[in-house]
Amino acid sequence: MLESGEELSEVALEAQLDTESWHLFGKWSVLIERDERAILHGLIRSVRLKSLRNQYKEHSRLADQLSRSNDPRFIEELRICQDLQELIKQWSA
């Protein structure tokens, strides 16, 4: 993730975004001027955070279901939840 005051390069952004978000970024980049990129990066951050939070909810729900049925796969779902929490923390900073 970026340090305070550090600019978000397109290479770093591409590595962090899913395919759909990256394509949206490309379309928006063509439509706006360079001065407005900060706004675009804020929008991308919002989209990414929403996606990560939705994934977290889904994996949490699945982990709960697997745990209730004594399925050992719930441990993997918990690991995924922890990874998603870390990503959410990074993207929220």
C-alpha positions in Angstrom: 0.0 0.0 0.0 1.0 3.6 -0.3 2.7 5.7 2.3 1.2 9.1 3.2 1.9 11.6 0.5 3.1 9.0 -2.0 1.5 9.0 -5.4 -0.4 6.0 -6.8 1.3 4.9 -10.0 -0.6 3.1 -12.6 1.7 0.0 -12.2 1.0 -0.1 -8.5 -2.7 0.4 -9.1 -2.9 -2.3 -11.7 -1.3 -4.8 -9.3 -4.0 -4.0 -6.7 -7.2 -3.9 -8.7 -9.2 -6.8 -10.1 -9.7 -6.9 -13.9 -13.1 -5.1 -13.9 -11.8 -2.2 -11.8 -8.7 -1.9 -13.9 -10.7 -1.6 -17.1 -12.9 1.1 -15.4 -9.8 2.9 -14.4 -8.6 2.8 -18.0 -11.8 4.2 -19.4 -12.0 7.0 -16.7 -8.3 7.9 -17.3 -9.1 8.7 -20.9 -12.0 10.9 -20.0 -10.5 13.1 -17.3 -7.5 15.4 -17.2 -4.4 14.7 -15.1 -5.4 17.2 -12.4 -8.5 15.1 -11.7 -6.7 11.8 -11.2 -6.8 12.3 -7.4 -10.6 12.1 -7.7 -10.3 9.0 -9.9 -8.0 7.3 -7.4 -10.5 8.1 -4.6 -13.3 6.5 -6.7 -11.1 3.4 -7.4 -10.3 3.1 -3.7 -14.0 3.2 -2.9 -14.9 0.6 -5.5 -12.1 -1.7 -4.3 -13.1 -1.3 -0.6 -16.7 -2.1 -1.4 -15.6 -5.2 -3.3 -13.3 -6.4 -0.5 -16.0 -5.8 2.1 -18.5 -7.8 0.1 -16.0 -10.6 -0.3 -15.3 -10.6 3.5 -19.1 -10.9 4.2 -19.4 -13.8 1.9 -16.4 -15.7 3.2 -17.5 -15.0 6.8 -20.9 -16.4 6.1 -19.4 -19.5 4.5 -17.0 -19.9 7.4 -19.9 -19.8 9.8 -21.9 -22.3 7.8 -18.9 -24.7 7.6 -18.1 -24.4 11.3 -21.7 -25.2 12.2 -21.6 -28.3 10.1 -18.2 -29.3 11.6 -16.5 -29.1 8.2 -12.8 -28.5 8.6 -12.8 -26.3 5.5 -14.0 -23.5 7.7 -10.4 -22.9 8.8 -9.4 -22.0 5.2 -12.4 -19.6 5.0 -11.2 -18.0 8.3 -7.7 -17.5 6.7 -9.3 -15.9 3.7 -11.2 -13.6 6.0 -8.0 -12.6 7.8 -6.4 -11.9 4.4 -9.4 -9.8 3.3 -9.3 -7.9 6.6 -5.6 -7.0 6.0 -6.4 -5.8 2.5 -9.3 -3.7 3.8 -7.0 -2.2 6.4 -4.4 -1.3 3.7 -6.9 0.2 1.3 -8.5 2.2 4.1 -5.3 3.9 5.1 
